[in-house]
Amino acid sequence: MRVARKRVTVYLDPHLHRGLKIKAAQTDRPLSALVNDAVQQSLREDAADLAAFDERAREPSLAFEDVLRDLKRRGKL
């Protein structure tokens, strides 16, 4: 099954574009595949970060000053 593709215009820094073209040639992959992979990876990282925030939202809040005082008391600072 073929995945539908959407054509977009993206403006890249010339050095980044050159690096992508070199990597595409070295890996024998289209430049668009490299960009798609990079965007997917970035979105996966964002999703993981959001999940971690959601998971930690139920943790109690601690005042920075209290944490700092505790670290000093325990000799960690």
Backbone atoms as SQL, in Angstrom:
CREATE TABLE atoms (id INTEGER PRIMARY KEY, chain TEXT, resi INTEGER, resn TEXT, atom TEXT, x REAL, y REAL, z REAL);
INSERT INTO atoms VALUES
  (1, 'A', 1, 'MET', 'N', 0.837, -1.183, 0.000),
  (2, 'A', 1, 'MET', 'CA', 0.000, 0.000, 0.000),
  (3, 'A', 1, 'MET', 'C', 0.881, 1.246, 0.000),
  (4, 'A', 2, 'ARG', 'N', 0.630, 2.140, -0.877),
  (5, 'A', 2, 'ARG', 'CA', 1.420, 3.362, -1.009),
  (6, 'A', 2, 'ARG', 'C', 0.852, 4.464, -0.114),
  (7, 'A', 3, 'VAL', 'N', 1.739, 5.125, 0.618),
  (8, 'A', 3, 'VAL', 'CA', 1.330, 6.204, 1.516),
  (9, 'A', 3, 'VAL', 'C', 1.235, 7.498, 0.717),
  (10, 'A', 4, 'ALA', 'N', 0.137, 8.230, 0.907),
  (11, 'A', 4, 'ALA', 'CA', -0.024, 9.519, 0.232),
  (12, 'A', 4, 'ALA', 'C', 1.011, 10.494, 0.772),
  (13, 'A', 5, 'ARG', 'N', 1.531, 11.300, -0.092),
  (14, 'A', 5, 'ARG', 'CA', 2.546, 12.284, 0.293),
  (15, 'A', 5, 'ARG', 'C', 1.999, 13.678, 0.055),
  (16, 'A', 6, 'LYS', 'N', 2.460, 14.622, 0.842),
  (17, 'A', 6, 'LYS', 'CA', 2.060, 16.014, 0.721),
  (18, 'A', 6, 'LYS', 'C', 3.303, 16.832, 0.389),
  (19, 'A', 7, 'ARG', 'N', 3.231, 17.603, -0.655),
  (20, 'A', 7, 'ARG', 'CA', 4.354, 18.443, -1.060),
  (21, 'A', 7, 'ARG', 'C', 4.301, 19.754, -0.290),
  (22, 'A', 8, 'VAL', 'N', 5.449, 20.163, 0.278),
  (23, 'A', 8, 'VAL', 'CA', 5.540, 21.412, 1.023),
  (24, 'A', 8, 'VAL', 'C', 6.806, 22.159, 0.611),
  (25, 'A', 9, 'THR', 'N', 6.813, 23.427, 0.894),
  (26, 'A', 9, 'THR', 'CA', 8.010, 24.236, 0.663),
  (27, 'A', 9, 'THR', 'C', 8.646, 24.508, 2.013),
  (28, 'A', 10, 'VAL', 'N', 9.918, 24.162, 2.131),
  (29, 'A', 10, 'VAL', 'CA', 10.669, 24.380, 3.363),
  (30, 'A', 10, 'VAL', 'C', 11.945, 25.119, 2.988),
  (31, 'A', 11, 'TYR', 'N', 12.247, 26.170, 3.727),
  (32, 'A', 11, 'TYR', 'CA', 13.463, 26.928, 3.481),
  (33, 'A', 11, 'TYR', 'C', 14.517, 26.511, 4.500),
  (34, 'A', 12, 'LEU', 'N', 15.638, 25.985, 4.012),
  (35, 'A', 12, 'LEU', 'CA', 16.707, 25.494, 4.864),
  (36, 'A', 12, 'LEU', 'C', 17.906, 26.415, 4.793),
  (37, 'A', 13, 'ASP', 'N', 18.649, 26.440, 5.871),
  (38, 'A', 13, 'ASP', 'CA', 19.936, 27.116, 5.881),
  (39, 'A', 13, 'ASP', 'C', 20.802, 26.448, 4.807),
  (40, 'A', 14, 'PRO', 'N', 21.541, 27.219, 4.017),
  (41, 'A', 14, 'PRO', 'CA', 22.347, 26.621, 2.933),
  (42, 'A', 14, 'PRO', 'C', 23.317, 25.537, 3.418),
  (43, 'A', 15, 'HIS', 'N', 23.914, 25.727, 4.591),
  (44, 'A', 15, 'HIS', 'CA', 24.845, 24.715, 5.100),
  (45, 'A', 15, 'HIS', 'C', 24.104, 23.427, 5.482),
  (46, 'A', 16, 'LEU', 'N', 22.926, 23.580, 6.048),
  (47, 'A', 16, 'LEU', 'CA', 22.108, 22.420, 6.393),
  (48, 'A', 16, 'LEU', 'C', 21.677, 21.684, 5.127),
  (49, 'A', 17, 'HIS', 'N', 21.279, 22.420, 4.120),
  (50, 'A', 17, 'HIS', 'CA', 20.866, 21.813, 2.853),
  (51, 'A', 17, 'HIS', 'C', 22.021, 21.032, 2.225),
  (52, 'A', 18, 'ARG', 'N', 23.183, 21.618, 2.255),
  (53, 'A', 18, 'ARG', 'CA', 24.363, 20.946, 1.684),
  (54, 'A', 18, 'ARG', 'C', 24.660, 19.661, 2.457),
  (55, 'A', 19, 'GLY', 'N', 24.596, 19.737, 3.790),
  (56, 'A', 19, 'GLY', 'CA', 24.832, 18.553, 4.607),
  (57, 'A', 19, 'GLY', 'C', 23.816, 17.456, 4.337),
  (58, 'A', 20, 'LEU', 'N', 22.548, 17.843, 4.170),
  (59, 'A', 20, 'LEU', 'CA', 21.513, 16.861, 3.852),
  (60, 'A', 20, 'LEU', 'C', 21.752, 16.216, 2.500),
  (61, 'A', 21, 'LYS', 'N', 22.154, 17.023, 1.517),
  (62, 'A', 21, 'LYS', 'CA', 22.430, 16.471, 0.185),
  (63, 'A', 21, 'LYS', 'C', 23.584, 15.476, 0.241),
  (64, 'A', 22, 'ILE', 'N', 24.606, 15.794, 1.020),
  (65, 'A', 22, 'ILE', 'CA', 25.751, 14.883, 1.155),
  (66, 'A', 22, 'ILE', 'C', 25.314, 13.587, 1.831),
  (67, 'A', 23, 'LYS', 'N', 24.545, 13.711, 2.929),
  (68, 'A', 23, 'LYS', 'CA', 24.080, 12.508, 3.625),
  (69, 'A', 23, 'LYS', 'C', 23.168, 11.677, 2.729),
  (70, 'A', 24, 'ALA', 'N', 22.305, 12.331, 1.960),
  (71, 'A', 24, 'ALA', 'CA', 21.422, 11.614, 1.042),
  (72, 'A', 24, 'ALA', 'C', 22.252, 10.814, 0.032),
  (73, 'A', 25, 'ALA', 'N', 23.300, 11.420, -0.493),
  (74, 'A', 25, 'ALA', 'CA', 24.153, 10.735, -1.463),
  (75, 'A', 25, 'ALA', 'C', 24.904, 9.575, -0.808),
  (76, 'A', 26, 'GLN', 'N', 25.402, 9.802, 0.415),
  (77, 'A', 26, 'GLN', 'CA', 26.167, 8.761, 1.109),
  (78, 'A', 26, 'GLN', 'C', 25.295, 7.569, 1.500),
  (79, 'A', 27, 'THR', 'N', 24.050, 7.830, 1.823),
  (80, 'A', 27, 'THR', 'CA', 23.169, 6.761, 2.289),
  (81, 'A', 27, 'THR', 'C', 22.256, 6.234, 1.181),
  (82, 'A', 28, 'ASP', 'N', 22.356, 6.827, 0.003),
  (83, 'A', 28, 'ASP', 'CA', 21.519, 6.451, -1.140),
  (84, 'A', 28, 'ASP', 'C', 20.030, 6.532, -0.783),
  (85, 'A', 29, 'ARG', 'N', 19.682, 7.599, -0.076),
  (86, 'A', 29, 'ARG', 'CA', 18.292, 7.850, 0.311),
  (87, 'A', 29, 'ARG', 'C', 17.897, 9.226, -0.191),
  (88, 'A', 30, 'PRO', 'N', 16.635, 9.405, -0.525),
  (89, 'A', 30, 'PRO', 'CA', 16.188, 10.730, -0.952),
  (90, 'A', 30, 'PRO', 'C', 16.251, 11.733, 0.203),
  (91, 'A', 31, 'LEU', 'N', 16.511, 12.974, -0.144),
  (92, 'A', 31, 'LEU', 'CA', 16.554, 14.039, 0.844),
  (93, 'A', 31, 'LEU', 'C', 15.240, 14.113, 1.618),
  (94, 'A', 32, 'SER', 'N', 14.120, 13.918, 0.945),
  (95, 'A', 32, 'SER', 'CA', 12.821, 13.978, 1.618),
  (96, 'A', 32, 'SER', 'C', 12.688, 12.880, 2.673),
  (97, 'A', 33, 'ALA', 'N', 13.276, 11.709, 2.441),
  (98, 'A', 33, 'ALA', 'CA', 13.230, 10.631, 3.433),
  (99, 'A', 33, 'ALA', 'C', 14.014, 11.025, 4.682),
  (100, 'A', 34, 'LEU', 'N', 15.162, 11.681, 4.497),
  (101, 'A', 34, 'LEU', 'CA', 15.950, 12.128, 5.639),
  (102, 'A', 34, 'LEU', 'C', 15.190, 13.173, 6.454),
  (103, 'A', 35, 'VAL', 'N', 14.545, 14.103, 5.767),
  (104, 'A', 35, 'VAL', 'CA', 13.777, 15.146, 6.452),
  (105, 'A', 35, 'VAL', 'C', 12.588, 14.527, 7.176),
  (106, 'A', 36, 'ASN', 'N', 11.867, 13.611, 6.523),
  (107, 'A', 36, 'ASN', 'CA', 10.737, 12.935, 7.167),
  (108, 'A', 36, 'ASN', 'C', 11.184, 12.203, 8.425),
  (109, 'A', 37, 'ASP', 'N', 12.290, 11.482, 8.342),
  (110, 'A', 37, 'ASP', 'CA', 12.796, 10.748, 9.507),
  (111, 'A', 37, 'ASP', 'C', 13.139, 11.699, 10.650),
  (112, 'A', 38, 'ALA', 'N', 13.787, 12.825, 10.323),
  (113, 'A', 38, 'ALA', 'CA', 14.174, 13.799, 11.353),
  (114, 'A', 38, 'ALA', 'C', 12.945, 14.410, 12.023),
  (115, 'A', 39, 'VAL', 'N', 11.928, 14.746, 11.234),
  (116, 'A', 39, 'VAL', 'CA', 10.710, 15.333, 11.793),
  (117, 'A', 39, 'VAL', 'C', 9.986, 14.302, 12.661),
  (118, 'A', 40, 'GLN', 'N', 9.898, 13.055, 12.195),
  (119, 'A', 40, 'GLN', 'CA', 9.249, 12.009, 12.992),
  (120, 'A', 40, 'GLN', 'C', 9.976, 11.809, 14.316),
  (121, 'A', 41, 'GLN', 'N', 11.298, 11.785, 14.280),
  (122, 'A', 41, 'GLN', 'CA', 12.084, 11.607, 15.509),
  (123, 'A', 41, 'GLN', 'C', 11.828, 12.757, 16.477),
  (124, 'A', 42, 'SER', 'N', 11.792, 13.971, 15.956),
  (125, 'A', 42, 'SER', 'CA', 11.535, 15.137, 16.799),
  (126, 'A', 42, 'SER', 'C', 10.152, 15.057, 17.442),
  (127, 'A', 43, 'LEU', 'N', 9.152, 14.650, 16.671),
  (128, 'A', 43, 'LEU', 'CA', 7.797, 14.524, 17.211),
  (129, 'A', 43, 'LEU', 'C', 7.700, 13.408, 18.243),
  (130, 'A', 44, 'ARG', 'N', 8.423, 12.292, 18.025),
  (131, 'A', 44, 'ARG', 'CA', 8.445, 11.207, 19.015),
  (132, 'A', 44, 'ARG', 'C', 9.054, 11.697, 20.326),
  (133, 'A', 45, 'GLU', 'N', 10.147, 12.481, 20.222),
  (134, 'A', 45, 'GLU', 'CA', 10.779, 13.023, 21.429),
  (135, 'A', 45, 'GLU', 'C', 9.823, 13.955, 22.157),
  (136, 'A', 46, 'ASP', 'N', 9.109, 14.798, 21.408),
  (137, 'A', 46, 'ASP', 'CA', 8.128, 15.694, 22.025),
  (138, 'A', 46, 'ASP', 'C', 7.039, 14.886, 22.737),
  (139, 'A', 47, 'ALA', 'N', 6.565, 13.824, 22.106),
  (140, 'A', 47, 'ALA', 'CA', 5.515, 12.990, 22.703),
  (141, 'A', 47, 'ALA', 'C', 6.031, 12.339, 23.989),
  (142, 'A', 48, 'ALA', 'N', 7.275, 11.884, 23.972),
  (143, 'A', 48, 'ALA', 'CA', 7.860, 11.273, 25.168),
  (144, 'A', 48, 'ALA', 'C', 7.987, 12.312, 26.282),
  (145, 'A', 49, 'ASP', 'N', 8.399, 13.522, 25.935),
  (146, 'A', 49, 'ASP', 'CA', 8.504, 14.587, 26.935),
  (147, 'A', 49, 'ASP', 'C', 7.137, 14.901, 27.539),
  (148, 'A', 50, 'LEU', 'N', 6.126, 15.007, 26.696),
  (149, 'A', 50, 'LEU', 'CA', 4.779, 15.308, 27.191),
  (150, 'A', 50, 'LEU', 'C', 4.258, 14.191, 28.090),
  (151, 'A', 51, 'ALA', 'N', 4.552, 12.953, 27.731),
  (152, 'A', 51, 'ALA', 'CA', 4.132, 11.822, 28.563),
  (153, 'A', 51, 'ALA', 'C', 4.821, 11.880, 29.926),
  (154, 'A', 52, 'ALA', 'N', 6.098, 12.248, 29.938),
  (155, 'A', 52, 'ALA', 'CA', 6.824, 12.360, 31.204),
  (156, 'A', 52, 'ALA', 'C', 6.236, 13.478, 32.056),
  (157, 'A', 53, 'PHE', 'N', 5.886, 14.600, 31.426),
  (158, 'A', 53, 'PHE', 'CA', 5.256, 15.688, 32.178),
  (159, 'A', 53, 'PHE', 'C', 3.930, 15.231, 32.771),
  (160, 'A', 54, 'ASP', 'N', 3.130, 14.520, 31.975),
  (161, 'A', 54, 'ASP', 'CA', 1.843, 14.024, 32.467),
  (162, 'A', 54, 'ASP', 'C', 2.040, 13.075, 33.651),
  (163, 'A', 55, 'GLU', 'N', 3.024, 12.193, 33.527),
  (164, 'A', 55, 'GLU', 'CA', 3.281, 11.219, 34.579),
  (165, 'A', 55, 'GLU', 'C', 3.722, 11.905, 35.872),
  (166, 'A', 56, 'ARG', 'N', 4.534, 12.957, 35.741),
  (167, 'A', 56, 'ARG', 'CA', 5.064, 13.635, 36.920),
  (168, 'A', 56, 'ARG', 'C', 4.119, 14.690, 37.471),
  (169, 'A', 57, 'ALA', 'N', 3.021, 14.971, 36.769),
  (170, 'A', 57, 'ALA', 'CA', 2.093, 16.016, 37.203),
  (171, 'A', 57, 'ALA', 'C', 1.473, 15.691, 38.555),
  (172, 'A', 58, 'ARG', 'N', 1.410, 14.421, 38.889),
  (173, 'A', 58, 'ARG', 'CA', 0.805, 14.009, 40.159),
  (174, 'A', 58, 'ARG', 'C', 1.795, 14.040, 41.320),
  (175, 'A', 59, 'GLU', 'N', 3.061, 14.314, 41.034),
  (176, 'A', 59, 'GLU', 'CA', 4.055, 14.385, 42.104),
  (177, 'A', 59, 'GLU', 'C', 3.858, 15.675, 42.902),
  (178, 'A', 60, 'PRO', 'N', 4.193, 15.637, 44.178),
  (179, 'A', 60, 'PRO', 'CA', 4.036, 16.865, 44.974),
  (180, 'A', 60, 'PRO', 'C', 5.017, 17.941, 44.511),
  (181, 'A', 61, 'SER', 'N', 4.585, 19.172, 44.637),
  (182, 'A', 61, 'SER', 'CA', 5.452, 20.309, 44.298),
  (183, 'A', 61, 'SER', 'C', 6.355, 20.616, 45.481),
  (184, 'A', 62, 'LEU', 'N', 7.587, 20.951, 45.185),
  (185, 'A', 62, 'LEU', 'CA', 8.544, 21.317, 46.217),
  (186, 'A', 62, 'LEU', 'C', 9.086, 22.706, 45.915),
  (187, 'A', 63, 'ALA', 'N', 9.194, 23.517, 46.925),
  (188, 'A', 63, 'ALA', 'CA', 9.767, 24.845, 46.744),
  (189, 'A', 63, 'ALA', 'C', 11.264, 24.701, 46.512),
  (190, 'A', 64, 'PHE', 'N', 11.794, 25.474, 45.590),
  (191, 'A', 64, 'PHE', 'CA', 13.215, 25.407, 45.261),
  (192, 'A', 64, 'PHE', 'C', 14.071, 25.628, 46.501),
  (193, 'A', 65, 'GLU', 'N', 13.690, 26.607, 47.301),
  (194, 'A', 65, 'GLU', 'CA', 14.462, 26.930, 48.506),
  (195, 'A', 65, 'GLU', 'C', 14.516, 25.740, 49.459),
  (196, 'A', 66, 'ASP', 'N', 13.409, 24.998, 49.584),
  (197, 'A', 66, 'ASP', 'CA', 13.386, 23.818, 50.452),
  (198, 'A', 66, 'ASP', 'C', 14.304, 22.720, 49.927),
  (199, 'A', 67, 'VAL', 'N', 14.289, 22.506, 48.637),
  (200, 'A', 67, 'VAL', 'CA', 15.162, 21.494, 48.028),
  (201, 'A', 67, 'VAL', 'C', 16.619, 21.894, 48.221),
  (202, 'A', 68, 'LEU', 'N', 16.929, 23.152, 47.994),
  (203, 'A', 68, 'LEU', 'CA', 18.289, 23.648, 48.160),
  (204, 'A', 68, 'LEU', 'C', 18.754, 23.486, 49.604),
  (205, 'A', 69, 'ARG', 'N', 17.905, 23.850, 50.545),
  (206, 'A', 69, 'ARG', 'CA', 18.220, 23.723, 51.967),
  (207, 'A', 69, 'ARG', 'C', 18.472, 22.245, 52.324),
  (208, 'A', 70, 'ASP', 'N', 17.655, 21.341, 51.798),
  (209, 'A', 70, 'ASP', 'CA', 17.821, 19.913, 52.058),
  (210, 'A', 70, 'ASP', 'C', 19.132, 19.380, 51.472),
  (211, 'A', 71, 'LEU', 'N', 19.454, 19.807, 50.266),
  (212, 'A', 71, 'LEU', 'CA', 20.722, 19.352, 49.650),
  (213, 'A', 71, 'LEU', 'C', 21.925, 19.825, 50.460),
  (214, 'A', 72, 'LYS', 'N', 21.850, 21.064, 50.933),
  (215, 'A', 72, 'LYS', 'CA', 22.954, 21.587, 51.755),
  (216, 'A', 72, 'LYS', 'C', 23.038, 20.816, 53.073),
  (217, 'A', 73, 'ARG', 'N', 21.900, 20.536, 53.694),
  (218, 'A', 73, 'ARG', 'CA', 21.858, 19.815, 54.963),
  (219, 'A', 73, 'ARG', 'C', 22.479, 18.425, 54.821),
  (220, 'A', 74, 'ARG', 'N', 22.243, 17.787, 53.666),
  (221, 'A', 74, 'ARG', 'CA', 22.759, 16.430, 53.445),
  (222, 'A', 74, 'ARG', 'C', 24.173, 16.424, 52.861),
  (223, 'A', 75, 'GLY', 'N', 24.771, 17.625, 52.728),
  (224, 'A', 75, 'GLY', 'CA', 26.142, 17.726, 52.229),
  (225, 'A', 75, 'GLY', 'C', 26.290, 17.485, 50.737),
  (226, 'A', 76, 'LYS', 'N', 25.200, 17.620, 50.003),
  (227, 'A', 76, 'LYS', 'CA', 25.261, 17.405, 48.553),
  (228, 'A', 76, 'LYS', 'C', 25.667, 18.666, 47.809),
  (229, 'A', 77, 'LEU', 'N', 25.589, 19.815, 48.495),
  (230, 'A', 77, 'LEU', 'CA', 26.020, 21.095, 47.903),
  (231, 'A', 77, 'LEU', 'C', 27.030, 21.760, 48.793);
